[in-house]
């Protein structure tokens, strides 16, 4: 890693979903999951709040202090716990809707995802962009497990079949449609019980060594 934050060829492919699941889950310490949950709750509360001017002033002051503390311990993406803690929902990545994987192998993934107030689109329904984000990450995992390599999204098509609710455990199932060399064609569904909320299909490409 250079001082500018650019990666070298040797560094490449260490971020994102990793095909080697035997990685360090101690980063961030034993309470890192609680920290991530607290941040997620804060995001929900910010989305729902109508704060007074005085409260906004206090929040800005508190956030400034926390940002300074976190800024002092910032590290490169390859070694940060966010996105690599496979023992936590969505690998501890707060940018992803929280999901828990119940099955993951070369044939596909099954996971439970739960959208909250932060993911609101309108009228108590999840925003379509966050639905697509959940599909993208879980399909990337599917491509990586099927190929044994890190994959990158070439295209992703999402069809919204019915309302996707907040605060409910939704089931996502992914599978392999076909593989053509480095091209991995994948599919996915998201259900609320027996009701189909959304489905997706996409193409993920297995990266060559050193390919960004």
N, C-alpha and C positions, 0 to 999 in steps of 0.2 A: 504494500500500500504506500503510495507516495504522499508527500505532505499536502498535496492538493486534494487528496481523497480519491484519486483515480486508482483503478485496480490494475494489476499487472496480469500477464498471461497465467502466471502461477497461482494468482489469487482467484481467477475466474471460477464461477460456478459454485462458490461456497455459500452464497446467499440463497434466499428463497426456499422452496421445498427441497429437501435433501433426500436422495435415494438411500443413503446410509442412515438408518434410524438409530444406530448405536452412537449417539452424540451426547455431549455433556448437557445434562439437565440441571446442573447446579448453578448455572449462571443466574445472577440476580438473587440467589439465596432462597431459602425454603418458603419465604413469604412473598415471593415475586408474583405468584398467582393472585394473592390478596391485593397487591398493589395494582395489578391490571384490572381486577374487578372494581376497585375503588375509582380508577380512572374511567372505566366504562359507565359507572353510576354517575360520575360527575358530568360526563358527556350527555347522559340522559337528562340530568337535572338542568343543565344549561339550555338544552333544547326546549324544555318545558317551562322555564322560568320567565317571569316578568319582574326583574329586580328593580329596586329603587335606585336612585342615583347614588345614595350613600352605600348601598350594598355593592354596586358596581365598583365604586372607588375602593372598597375594602377587598373585593375579589381581585382587582388588578394588582393591588399591593401584595396580596398573598401569592398570586401567580408569579409575580416578578421574582419573589424570593425563591419559589420552587423552581422556576426556570433557570435561575442562576445556579442553584444546587445541581440540577440535572445537567446543565450545560458543562459543569466542571467535570462530570464523569462520562461525557459522551465519547463513544468509541466507534470504530468502523462497522459497517453493516455485517461483515463476516463473523464478528465475535460478539455482537450485541445479543442479549437473550431474546428480545422481541423477534418473533418469527422462527425461533429455533427451539423453544421449549416445548418439545413434542408431548410432554406430560400435561400440558395445559390446553384448554379450549382454544382452537384456532392458533395453536403453537405460541400463545401469548402475544399475538399480534393485534393491537387495538384497532388497526385500520380495517380489520376483517370482522364481519358479523361472527359472534362466537358460535362455534360448532364443536361437537364432540364426535369423534369417529368410532364406530362400533365394528367396522369391517374395512380392511384395506389390503388388497393383494393385486396381482397382475391382471385380474379380470375386472376389477372395479372397486368402488368405495361406497360405503353406506355411512351416513352421518346424520346427526340431529342438529338442526340450526334453530336459533330462537332470535327473532328480531324484537327490538325494544324501541322506546320513544326516540332515541337518536336516529333510528332508521326509518322514521315516519315519512311516508309520501303524502298522505292526506286521508282523512276520514278513517283513521285507525288502521290503515293498510300500509304495508311495507313499501318503500320506494323501490321502483324497478331497478334502479342502478345498484342498490345493495343486493338485490336478488341476483343480478348478473355477476356481481363481485363474488358472491358465495359460489356460484357455478364455476366461475373462472378459476378460483383457487382449488376447488375440489377436483375439477377436471384436469388442472395442471398436475395435481397429485396422482391422478389416474394415469396420465401420460408418463410420468416419471416412474411409477411402479411397473408399468407394462414394458417400458424400454430399458429401465435401469440407468437412465440418464436424466439430467435436468432438461426440461422442456420449456418452450416459449409459445405463447398463444399466437397463432396465425390468424384465426378468425373465431368468433363466438357469436352464435345466433340464439337469442332467447325469445320464446313465445310465451306470452302471459295468458294463461287459460282461465283463471278466476282470481278473485281477491286473495292476496297473501297476507294473513293477519299478523299483528304484533302479539307478543306475549304468549305464543303457543309453540310447542315443540313440533317442528316440521321435519319430515324425513326427506333427505336427499339421497338418491341412488344414481351412481354413474356406471358406465360400462364402455367397453371398446366396440366400436362399429367395425373398424378394419385398420390394418397397419400396412403401409406401403413404404418400405424403406425407413427413412427418418420421419415420415409423416404418420401421425397417429390420429385417427378420426374417432371422436368420442361423443357420447350422448349422456344426458342426465335428466332426471325428473325431480320435482319438489312437490310433496304431498302434505296436506293437512288431513290426517286420517286417510280416508279413501278418496278424498277430493284432490284432483290434480290442480295445483296452483300455477305451475310453470314448468316448461321443459326447455332443454337446450341441446344444441349440437355444435361441435366445433372441431377445429383442426389444431393440433399441437405438434410442434416440430422438435425432435430431439436435437440438442445442440452438439456441435463438434467440440473437441477439446480446445479450450481457450476462446471459443466463440462467445462474444458478449450477448 
